[in-house]
Amino acid sequence: MTCDQVQQRLSDFLDGSLADAEGAAVLSHVGQCPRCAAEADGLRETIALLKSLLPLEAPPELLERISDAVGPSRAGTKPSLWRTLFLPAHVKIPLEAAAAVLLFLLVYGLPAGTPRMKAPSPAAPPAATLEASPPASVEIPGGAEPGWETGIADAADGGETEAAETTRADAAADLLEAGAAAPPQPASRAPAHLPPATLASTDGRPVAPAPRAWEPRGAFPQEEAAPGRLFAAPPSGLLRPSLHGREVVLEVPPDVREGVEERIALAALRVGGSPAGEPSREGGRDDPETAFRTVRVLIPAAATEAFLAEIRTIGIVPADESPDVTDLPAAPAADIVAYTVRIRVR
Amino acid sequence: VGITGSVARPADPLVKAFLAGEPGAFEEIVREHQDRVFTFCARMLSDREEALDAAQEVFLSAYRHLKGFRGEASLSTWLLRIAANNCLNRIRQRTVREGREVAVLDLDDADGPPFQPIGRDDERPDRIAEIRETGRVIESALSHIPPEFRWILLLSDIEGFSNEEVAAMAGIPVGTVKSRLHRSRAALRKMLEPVA
């Protein structure tokens, strides 16, 4: 093997990539040829120097530039609040939109849209008819004018949408059905059109077909100026009334237990208040006769005494268990009191 | 495509994290590979600012194409391949812009490259390691190796890729890689020899 042939193979020889026989020939030649040996040493030294080179340090602006180009959220820089909330957009925006719709429905939609069972009475008369004939059995404390439902028409005239008008008209019809069907005297029995007040039969159904306390405010635009009317909560959920206000225990004998919930609700209606939600069972006891049931009502502050007088016609209100000084932030307005009436069979 | 015919999946955990959309994954990829990529670009281009631009383009290209990264090679190999192509394109554009032909290295040219950094006997190759600025001298010598040869030298002797890997990255036969590598080493050795 000549020197040129050897030197052409020196790199492969140093890399160990020559075949055994060829490598042995190069090794033999290098051992005998000082010129080729020096060339081999020089190449070996050059390779060693190259391998000894340390990597350079990338300048900091490289990462900064890349982060700026690709966006901080993907590059890993702490994302901004905006990016946290809205990126990736295809995921977060639909979720947030759904959350906003749900929140809107919870605040504004559920009370009016909650299905309520209408009393099985004859069909409610049109609102115009009702306006001319308010229920005589419902007393309006505070000298409220009989046209309390005219607010509905006022609101309708005020440019409200047809759907809103329909909802409000339905609510008014429900209310008037309840009022018109209510017996004028303190009833010892539930009105015939109301569902029975047994635990089994009232689950999921309102005891009194009256509108919720937080019916759309627009349906009763003059409610705050006219105490004694049915009132509504402010539109904002933040201002929705707490249902924990004053607590009243009402003891009733077992033989008149049936229909007490309805009678409490009617008592509230008579004094210008309204039931707040459906009655609920408390106490955790299985015996329906001894278990507590509560009825929550919202009563105008001026009519609280009248309300207590009403329910005393139903049963006994123990004075020691009905503190009159409970002053919790309970109602949608300062002139409204939320009562929780606990029915105790004794 | 693996032996079974299935598409190879990226084994690099950072790549997996990036593909999974984890924030910070790409930054970690950059942090892990930026020195190597920048060094390669700097040695290929012999210009810090241009190397910075090139390295940025390498990572941005990787960012756009990581979804197509199948993991058949390591991420560093993939990045250096992108870097090599980027640098070669830049060198070609630079050459065209400056009105010169792409350098074709005649390593047997008696004149040789113009670089003669060593002028004293104590700066012979076998003693260069003792010199304080050894690295700078070698870097300077490297810059005089034509790019088509230089990147093979960088990938093989500095980055440690095998001839077969370099051949795969360059898309040239292994024999061509061996030939260019030998000529590059010999030229570099000449440049590091003392000037007579």
HADDOCK unambig.tbl for C-alpha pairs under 7 A between the chains (distance, minus, plus):
assign (segid A and resid 11 and name CA) (segid B and resid 182 and name CA) 5.39 0.50 0.50
assign (segid A and resid 42 and name CA) (segid B and resid 189 and name CA) 6.47 0.50 0.50
assign (segid A and resid 43 and name CA) (segid B and resid 185 and name CA) 6.57 0.50 0.50
assign (segid A and resid 43 and name CA) (segid B and resid 186 and name CA) 6.66 0.50 0.50
assign (segid A and resid 43 and name CA) (segid B and resid 189 and name CA) 6.36 0.50 0.50
assign (segid A and resid 45 and name CA) (segid B and resid 125 and name CA) 6.84 0.50 0.50
assign (segid A and resid 45 and name CA) (segid B and resid 126 and name CA) 6.48 0.50 0.50
assign (segid A and resid 46 and name CA) (segid B and resid 185 and name CA) 6.98 0.50 0.50
assign (segid A and resid 46 and name CA) (segid B and resid 189 and name CA) 5.93 0.50 0.50
assign (segid A and resid 47 and name CA) (segid B and resid 157 and name CA) 6.42 0.50 0.50
assign (segid A and resid 50 and name CA) (segid B and resid 157 and name CA) 6.16 0.50 0.50
assign (segid A and resid 50 and name CA) (segid B and resid 158 and name CA) 5.84 0.50 0.50
assign (segid A and resid 51 and name CA) (segid B and resid 157 and name CA) 5.88 0.50 0.50
assign (segid A and resid 51 and name CA) (segid B and resid 158 and name CA) 5.00 0.50 0.50
assign (segid A and resid 53 and name CA) (segid B and resid 135 and name CA) 6.06 0.50 0.50
assign (segid A and resid 55 and name CA) (segid B and resid 35 and name CA) 6.52 0.50 0.50
assign (segid A and resid 55 and name CA) (segid B and resid 36 and name CA) 6.30 0.50 0.50
assign (segid A and resid 55 and name CA) (segid B and resid 39 and name CA) 5.74 0.50 0.50
assign (segid A and resid 56 and name CA) (segid B and resid 35 and name CA) 6.09 0.50 0.50
assign (segid A and resid 56 and name CA) (segid B and resid 39 and name CA) 5.14 0.50 0.50
assign (segid A and resid 57 and name CA) (segid B and resid 35 and name CA) 5.20 0.50 0.50
assign (segid A and resid 58 and name CA) (segid B and resid 34 and name CA) 6.05 0.50 0.50
assign (segid A and resid 58 and name CA) (segid B and resid 35 and name CA) 4.79 0.50 0.50
assign (segid A and resid 58 and name CA) (segid B and resid 38 and name CA) 5.69 0.50 0.50
assign (segid A and resid 62 and name CA) (segid B and resid 52 and name CA) 6.55 0.50 0.50
assign (segid A and resid 62 and name CA) (segid B and resid 56 and name CA) 6.30 0.50 0.50
assign (segid A and resid 63 and name CA) (segid B and resid 30 and name CA) 6.94 0.50 0.50
assign (segid A and resid 66 and name CA) (segid B and resid 56 and name CA) 6.29 0.50 0.50
assign (segid A and resid 66 and name CA) (segid B and resid 60 and name CA) 6.92 0.50 0.50
assign (segid A and resid 73 and name CA) (segid B and resid 23 and name CA) 5.78 0.50 0.50
assign (segid A and resid 74 and name CA) (segid B and resid 23 and name CA) 5.13 0.50 0.50
assign (segid A and resid 74 and name CA) (segid B and resid 24 and name CA) 6.06 0.50 0.50
assign (segid A and resid 74 and name CA) (segid B and resid 26 and name CA) 6.49 0.50 0.50
assign (segid A and resid 75 and name CA) (segid B and resid 23 and name CA) 6.61 0.50 0.50
assign (segid A and resid 75 and name CA) (segid B and resid 24 and name CA) 5.13 0.50 0.50
assign (segid A and resid 75 and name CA) (segid B and resid 25 and name CA) 6.67 0.50 0.50
assign (segid A and resid 75 and name CA) (segid B and resid 26 and name CA) 4.96 0.50 0.50
assign (segid A and resid 75 and name CA) (segid B and resid 27 and name CA) 4.55 0.50 0.50
assign (segid A and resid 76 and name CA) (segid B and resid 23 and name CA) 4.91 0.50 0.50
assign (segid A and resid 76 and name CA) (segid B and resid 24 and name CA) 2.98 0.50 0.50
assign (segid A and resid 76 and name CA) (segid B and resid 25 and name CA) 6.39 0.50 0.50
assign (segid A and resid 76 and name CA) (segid B and resid 26 and name CA) 6.77 0.50 0.50
assign (segid A and resid 76 and name CA) (segid B and resid 27 and name CA) 5.44 0.50 0.50
assign (segid A and resid 77 and name CA) (segid B and resid 24 and name CA) 6.55 0.50 0.50
